[in-house]
Amino acid sequence: MPDARRRIPRTDVLLRDPRLLDAADRLGPERVRSAVRGAQQRAREGAVPPDAVADEAIALLPRTACGLRPVINATGVLLHTNLGRAPLSAAARQAVQEAAGPTDVELDLETGVRAPRGRTALAALRARVPSAAAVHVVNNGAAALVLAATALAAGKEIVVSRGEMVEIGDGFRLPDLLVSTGARLREVGTTNRTTVQDYAGAIGPETGFVLKVHPSNFRITGFTRAAGVSELAPLGVPVVADIGSGLPAPHPRLPEEPDARSQLEAGAALVTASGDKLLGGPQCGLVLGREDLVRTMSRHPLARALRVDKLTLAALEATLTGPKTPTEQALEADPEQLARRAEWLAGALRADG
């Protein structure tokens, strides 16, 4: 054993290996040094031949400096929350890479003065949903609803159906989320039936807005009734429709899924949604609707804390203006073709062990 230990290459010698030098540039010198020490220890234990320590160190290194690991989504769930939901398109990935360095995110290059943050991404969102007079983007769908409640209903009432008091991912419940903003909830109707009269009877001077929530993760059938946005819009207070999925316009494959365009045309004052679901973009929250309400939200102090970074803005704009996203392609794919791809993938995984 002493002779074997003496044959183990020293750390400084190993670190001069061209492969490890390249890895240090990509992953950082400390991560490479740690892998070398781990490989040397395995050699001391006799698990690795002394002349294979450099190879073992390379094998111990991750592909990237990030702890997230690429996976294959073979769950059967197209937009899997735990797997990052929508995969970005090639155009969005390229946009993120381009935006990683210095960009004109808040600078007008022609005048040299400060410019609105993410103006081109916001313009792309506005063009994608022309029914919206104004738009805003925050860091996720829940944040869009929190900002609406804080800016428009803090100290006031939000009228919402008992059948729409949903629980979203990781145990977060809509009532808790809204109450945390300083708004009060005015629950109307019952779990299975809520009429427009229920809403009308609850509206008063203390009403901030009426909230419609799409219950995307459950369904109540049978003896049911729900008032739509078109019925609630004439009641004289803003109607905020949280559609969740971020579908910009009606889709023939998803006839029952609410979309931003239809909700706005039905009379919703605001639509809130996620950008990383059916839109197929990065995680973010979308706000679309009346110009005065969107302006109030975007100028609220909380908007600063909920704003998105340049990488999200870049990916969102490329998603909106670029080619069809992987999510859109999957929705339009032929089921038989999907089955063949799944069978091929299963075979490839089995062959790979």
C-alpha positions as CSV (number, residue, x, y, z in Angstrom):
1,M,0.0,0.0,0.0
2,P,2.8,2.6,0.7
3,D,4.2,2.0,-2.7
4,A,0.8,2.4,-4.3
5,R,0.3,5.7,-2.5
6,R,3.7,7.0,-3.7
7,R,2.7,6.3,-7.3
8,I,-0.5,8.4,-7.1
9,P,0.2,11.6,-9.0
10,R,0.4,14.8,-7.0
11,T,-2.5,17.3,-7.1
12,D,-0.4,20.0,-8.9
13,V,0.6,17.5,-11.6
14,L,-2.9,16.3,-12.2
15,L,-4.2,19.8,-12.4
16,R,-1.9,20.4,-15.4
17,D,-3.8,17.8,-17.4
18,P,-5.4,19.6,-20.4
19,R,-8.8,18.1,-19.7
20,L,-8.8,19.3,-16.1
21,L,-7.5,22.7,-17.1
22,D,-10.4,23.0,-19.5
23,A,-12.8,21.8,-16.8
24,A,-11.5,24.5,-14.4
25,D,-12.3,27.1,-17.0
26,R,-15.9,25.8,-17.3
27,L,-16.7,24.7,-13.8
28,G,-14.3,26.6,-11.5
29,P,-10.9,25.6,-10.1
30,E,-12.2,24.6,-6.6
31,R,-14.8,22.1,-8.1
32,V,-12.0,20.5,-10.2
33,R,-9.6,20.4,-7.2
34,S,-12.3,18.6,-5.2
35,A,-12.8,16.0,-7.9
36,V,-9.0,15.4,-8.1
37,R,-8.9,14.9,-4.3
38,G,-11.8,12.5,-4.5
39,A,-10.1,10.5,-7.3
40,Q,-6.8,10.4,-5.3
41,Q,-8.7,9.0,-2.3
42,R,-10.2,6.3,-4.4
43,A,-6.8,5.4,-5.7
44,R,-5.5,5.2,-2.1
45,E,-8.3,2.8,-1.3
46,G,-7.4,0.6,-4.2
47,A,-10.6,1.3,-6.2
48,V,-8.8,3.1,-9.0
49,P,-5.4,2.4,-10.5
50,P,-2.8,5.2,-9.9
51,D,-2.4,5.8,-13.6
52,A,-6.2,6.3,-13.9
53,V,-6.6,9.1,-11.3
54,A,-7.0,11.8,-13.9
55,D,-9.7,9.8,-15.8
56,E,-11.5,9.2,-12.5
57,A,-11.4,13.0,-11.7
58,I,-12.9,13.8,-15.1
59,A,-15.7,11.2,-14.4
60,L,-16.5,12.8,-11.1
61,L,-17.0,16.2,-12.6
62,P,-20.5,17.4,-13.5
63,R,-21.4,18.5,-17.0
64,T,-22.1,22.1,-15.9
65,A,-21.5,24.3,-12.9
66,C,-25.2,24.1,-12.1
67,G,-26.7,21.4,-9.8
68,L,-29.8,20.9,-12.0
69,R,-29.6,17.8,-14.1
70,P,-31.2,17.4,-17.5
71,V,-33.8,14.7,-17.5
72,I,-36.1,13.0,-20.0
73,N,-39.8,13.7,-19.3
74,A,-41.3,10.2,-19.6
75,T,-44.1,10.8,-17.1
76,G,-46.9,11.3,-19.5
77,V,-47.6,14.8,-18.1
78,L,-46.7,17.3,-20.7
79,L,-46.2,20.2,-18.3
80,H,-44.7,18.6,-15.2
81,T,-44.2,21.1,-12.4
82,N,-41.4,19.1,-10.8
83,L,-39.6,18.9,-14.1
84,G,-39.6,22.6,-14.9
85,R,-42.9,22.7,-16.8
86,A,-42.5,24.0,-20.4
87,P,-39.2,23.3,-22.2
88,L,-37.9,26.4,-23.9
89,S,-37.7,26.6,-27.6
90,A,-34.4,26.8,-29.4
91,A,-35.1,30.5,-30.1
92,A,-35.7,31.2,-26.4
93,R,-32.5,29.3,-25.4
94,Q,-30.5,31.3,-27.9
95,A,-32.1,34.6,-26.6
96,V,-31.1,33.7,-23.1
97,Q,-27.5,33.1,-24.1
98,E,-27.3,36.4,-26.0
99,A,-28.8,38.2,-23.0
100,A,-26.4,36.7,-20.5
101,G,-23.9,39.5,-21.1
102,P,-24.5,43.3,-21.0
103,T,-27.8,44.3,-22.7
104,D,-29.9,47.3,-23.3
105,V,-32.6,46.0,-20.8
106,E,-33.2,49.5,-19.4
107,L,-31.2,51.7,-21.9
108,D,-32.2,53.5,-25.1
109,L,-29.1,53.1,-27.2
110,E,-30.1,56.0,-29.5
111,T,-30.5,58.6,-26.8
112,G,-28.4,57.1,-24.1
113,V,-31.0,57.6,-21.5
114,R,-32.9,55.2,-19.3
115,A,-35.7,53.3,-21.1
116,P,-38.7,51.2,-19.9
117,R,-37.5,47.8,-18.6
118,G,-38.2,44.9,-21.0
119,R,-40.0,47.2,-23.5
120,T,-39.5,44.8,-26.5
121,A,-40.8,41.8,-24.5
122,L,-43.8,43.7,-23.3
123,A,-44.5,44.9,-26.9
124,A,-44.3,41.3,-28.1
125,L,-46.8,40.2,-25.4
126,R,-49.1,43.1,-26.3
127,A,-49.0,42.1,-30.0
128,R,-49.7,38.4,-29.1
129,V,-52.9,39.4,-27.2
130,P,-54.2,42.5,-29.0
131,S,-57.3,42.5,-26.8
132,A,-55.2,43.7,-23.9
133,A,-54.7,47.5,-23.7
134,A,-51.7,47.1,-21.6
135,V,-49.5,44.3,-20.2
136,H,-47.0,43.7,-17.4
137,V,-44.7,40.7,-16.4
138,V,-43.8,39.5,-13.0
139,N,-41.8,36.5,-11.7
140,N,-44.6,33.9,-11.6
141,G,-48.4,33.4,-11.9
142,A,-49.0,33.6,-8.2
143,A,-47.1,36.9,-8.1
144,A,-49.4,38.3,-10.8
145,L,-52.4,37.7,-8.6
146,V,-50.6,38.9,-5.4
147,L,-49.7,42.2,-7.2
148,A,-53.3,42.6,-8.4
149,A,-54.7,42.1,-4.9
150,T,-52.1,44.4,-3.3
151,A,-52.4,47.2,-5.8
152,L,-56.1,47.1,-6.3
153,A,-57.7,45.6,-3.2
154,A,-55.5,46.1,-0.2
155,G,-57.9,47.0,2.7
156,K,-60.8,46.2,0.5
157,E,-62.8,43.0,-0.4
158,I,-62.2,40.5,-3.1
159,V,-65.4,38.7,-4.1
160,V,-64.7,35.1,-5.0
161,S,-66.8,31.9,-5.4
162,R,-66.4,29.3,-2.7
163,G,-66.0,26.8,-5.5
164,E,-62.9,28.6,-6.7
165,M,-60.9,28.7,-3.5
166,V,-58.2,26.4,-4.8
167,E,-55.0,25.1,-3.5
168,I,-52.1,25.4,-5.9
169,G,-48.7,23.7,-5.9
170,D,-46.7,22.8,-2.8
171,G,-49.6,23.4,-0.4
172,F,-50.1,27.1,-1.2
173,R,-53.8,28.0,-0.9
174,L,-55.4,30.8,-2.7
175,P,-57.2,32.2,0.4
176,D,-54.0,32.4,2.3
177,L,-52.2,34.0,-0.6
178,L,-54.8,36.7,-1.1
179,V,-55.3,37.5,2.6
180,S,-51.5,38.0,3.0
181,T,-51.8,41.1,0.7
182,G,-54.1,43.0,3.1
183,A,-57.3,42.3,1.2
184,R,-60.4,40.7,2.7
185,L,-62.1,37.8,1.0
186,R,-65.8,37.9,0.5
187,E,-66.8,34.3,-0.3
188,V,-70.1,33.8,-2.2
189,G,-72.1,30.9,-3.4
190,T,-71.4,27.3,-2.6
191,T,-68.8,24.7,-3.6
192,N,-70.8,23.5,-6.5
193,R,-73.1,26.4,-7.4
194,T,-72.4,30.2,-7.6
195,T,-74.7,32.5,-9.6
196,V,-74.3,36.0,-10.8
197,Q,-76.9,37.0,-8.2
198,D,-74.5,35.7,-5.5
199,Y,-71.8,38.1,-6.7
200,A,-74.2,41.0,-7.2
201,G,-75.4,40.7,-3.6
202,A,-71.9,40.9,-2.2
203,I,-70.6,43.9,-4.2
204,G,-70.5,47.2,-2.4
205,P,-68.4,50.2,-1.6
206,E,-65.7,48.0,-0.1
207,T,-65.3,45.8,-3.2
208,G,-61.9,46.0,-4.8
209,F,-62.6,43.5,-7.6
210,V,-64.4,40.3,-8.4
211,L,-62.0,37.3,-8.9
212,K,-62.6,34.4,-11.3
213,V,-60.2,31.5,-10.8
214,H,-59.9,28.7,-13.3
215,P,-59.8,25.4,-11.2
216,S,-57.2,23.8,-13.5
217,N,-56.3,20.9,-11.2
218,F,-59.8,19.6,-10.3
219,R,-63.3,19.4,-11.7
220,I,-66.8,19.4,-10.1
221,T,-69.5,17.7,-12.2
222,G,-73.2,17.1,-11.7
223,F,-75.4,19.7,-10.1
224,T,-73.2,22.7,-10.7
225,R,-73.4,26.4,-11.8
226,A,-70.7,29.0,-12.3
227,A,-71.0,32.6,-13.5
228,G,-68.8,33.5,-16.4
229,V,-66.9,36.7,-17.0
230,S,-69.5,37.9,-19.5
231,E,-72.1,37.7,-16.7
232,L,-69.9,39.4,-14.1
233,A,-68.5,42.3,-16.2
234,P,-71.7,44.4,-16.1
235,L,-71.8,44.4,-12.3
236,G,-69.8,47.7,-12.1
237,V,-66.5,46.5,-10.6
238,P,-63.4,45.1,-12.2
239,V,-63.3,41.4,-12.9
240,V,-59.9,39.8,-12.6
241,A,-59.7,36.4,-14.4
242,D,-56.9,34.1,-13.3
243,I,-56.7,31.6,-16.2
244,G,-53.6,29.9,-14.9
245,S,-52.3,28.2,-18.1
246,G,-51.3,31.3,-20.1
247,L,-53.1,30.2,-23.3
248,P,-53.1,33.4,-25.4
249,A,-56.0,32.5,-27.7
250,P,-58.5,29.7,-28.2
251,H,-56.9,26.3,-29.2
252,P,-58.9,23.7,-31.1
253,R,-57.2,20.9,-29.0
254,L,-58.2,22.6,-25.8
255,P,-61.8,23.7,-26.2
256,E,-62.5,24.0,-22.4
257,E,-59.3,25.8,-21.5
258,P,-59.8,29.5,-20.8
259,D,-57.6,31.9,-22.9
260,A,-56.5,35.5,-22.4
261,R,-58.1,36.8,-25.6
262,S,-61.6,35.3,-24.9
263,Q,-61.6,36.4,-21.3
264,L,-60.7,40.0,-22.2
265,E,-63.3,40.1,-25.0
266,A,-65.9,38.8,-22.5
267,G,-65.3,41.8,-20.3
268,A,-62.5,40.9,-17.9
269,A,-60.7,44.0,-16.7
270,L,-57.5,42.0,-16.1
271,V,-56.3,38.5,-16.9
272,T,-53.5,36.9,-14.9
273,A,-51.6,33.8,-16.0
274,S,-48.4,31.9,-16.0
275,G,-45.9,32.1,-18.9
276,D,-44.4,28.6,-18.4
277,K,-47.5,26.5,-19.1
278,L,-49.4,26.5,-22.3
279,L,-47.6,29.6,-23.6
280,G,-44.4,27.5,-23.5
281,G,-42.1,30.2,-22.2
282,P,-40.0,30.8,-19.0
283,Q,-41.5,30.9,-15.5
284,C,-43.1,34.3,-15.2
285,G,-46.5,35.8,-14.5
286,L,-48.5,37.7,-17.1
287,V,-50.8,40.6,-16.5
288,L,-53.0,41.7,-19.4
289,G,-55.9,44.2,-19.5
290,R,-57.1,47.7,-18.8
291,E,-54.4,50.3,-19.1
292,D,-55.3,52.2,-15.9
293,L,-55.3,49.0,-13.8
294,V,-52.1,47.6,-15.3
295,R,-50.4,51.0,-14.8
296,T,-51.5,51.0,-11.1
297,M,-50.0,47.6,-10.7
298,S,-46.8,48.3,-12.5
299,R,-46.2,51.5,-10.5
300,H,-46.9,49.9,-7.1
301,P,-43.8,49.5,-4.9
302,L,-44.3,45.7,-4.8
303,A,-43.9,45.5,-8.5
304,R,-40.2,46.2,-8.0
305,A,-39.8,43.1,-5.8
306,L,-41.7,40.9,-8.3
307,R,-40.1,42.0,-11.5
308,V,-38.3,39.6,-13.8
309,D,-34.7,39.6,-14.9
310,K,-33.2,40.1,-18.3
311,L,-32.9,36.4,-19.0
312,T,-36.6,35.8,-18.5
313,L,-37.5,38.8,-20.6
314,A,-35.3,37.5,-23.4
315,A,-36.8,34.0,-23.3
316,L,-40.3,35.4,-23.1
317,E,-39.9,37.6,-26.1
318,A,-38.3,34.8,-28.2
319,T,-41.2,32.5,-27.1
320,L,-43.8,35.1,-28.2
321,T,-42.1,36.1,-31.5
322,G,-40.2,32.9,-32.5
323,P,-41.3,29.6,-34.0
324,K,-43.7,27.2,-32.3
325,T,-42.5,26.1,-28.9
326,P,-42.1,22.4,-28.0
327,T,-45.4,22.7,-26.0
328,E,-47.2,24.0,-29.0
329,Q,-45.7,21.3,-31.2
330,A,-46.7,18.6,-28.8
331,L,-50.3,19.9,-28.7
332,E,-50.5,19.8,-32.5
333,A,-48.7,16.5,-32.9
334,D,-50.3,13.4,-34.3
335,P,-51.1,10.9,-31.5
336,E,-49.7,8.0,-33.6
337,Q,-46.5,9.9,-34.2
338,L,-46.2,10.6,-30.4
339,A,-46.7,6.9,-29.7
340,R,-43.9,5.9,-32.1
341,R,-41.6,8.5,-30.5
342,A,-42.4,7.1,-27.1
343,E,-41.7,3.6,-28.2
344,W,-38.4,4.6,-29.7
345,L,-37.5,6.5,-26.6
346,A,-38.4,3.5,-24.4
347,G,-36.2,1.3,-26.5
348,A,-33.3,3.7,-26.4
349,L,-33.5,3.9,-22.6
350,R,-33.6,0.2,-22.3
351,A,-30.5,-0.1,-24.6
352,D,-28.8,2.5,-22.4
353,G,-29.4,0.5,-19.3
